[in-house]
Amino acid sequence: MLIDKRSVIDIVWQYSRFYGERLSDCERLFENEEGYAALILLFEITENICKFAAGNYEEKFQIIVDKLHKQDVISSKVKNFLSDAPYSVRKIRNKFAHANLFLKGIVKEEKGKDIFYAFSENETCLLIYDMYSTIVFNILKNIYALNKSDEIDKQLDAFNLKVVTLTKEQKIMMNGIDKDDYIKMVSLGISEDKILQMSENY
């Protein structure tokens, strides 16, 4: 089994008080239901600790993860989780930094139906943090301790997340704007961006 996050914080703190405290901050933000802040801080800490371990703060995160893999610090499955998979830490982080958060998100099956969770929603950030944090904490602990773990690889074998992008029209419909009303607004010269903005507060 993976060790609990409180124990990871205590171990990391022995190597770096700064990063131990930042991991503690992540948990505090999550417990206060500040999902966006908790998730972004988790992503930043992950990149910084990896760069610290690689002794290189100049290269892109993807290159740093490749380097750690070649140095046998992390396994192929951890490399995939941190950098390569569609749901990797790097790719999710990039979407939060560069994408339209109202249109991008994850899909989870609930009661036989696919439910879309937009990255713009705090509930989504809390959900992603809850799914990722224990695995990420344990990866970071192992990077500090230079200790690869078969247990993390076993957890990653079962890990998957479906990341999707909606069209503006799809999201507008999902937000409750009637198709006929949408067509009428477009015919009046109202842009899709404006309609989307209106629908988010519908």
Secondary structure, 3 states (H helix, E strand, C coil): CCCCHHHHHHHHHHHCHHHHHHHHHHHHHHHCCCHHHHHHHHHHHHHHHHHHHHCCCCCCHHHHHHHHHHCCCCCHHHHHHHHHCCCCHHHHHHHHHHCCCCCEEEEEEECCEEEEEECCCHHHHHHHHHHHHHHHHHHHHHHHHCCCCHHHHHHHHCCCCEEEECCHHHHHHHCCCCHHHHHHHHHCCCCHHHHHHHHHCC
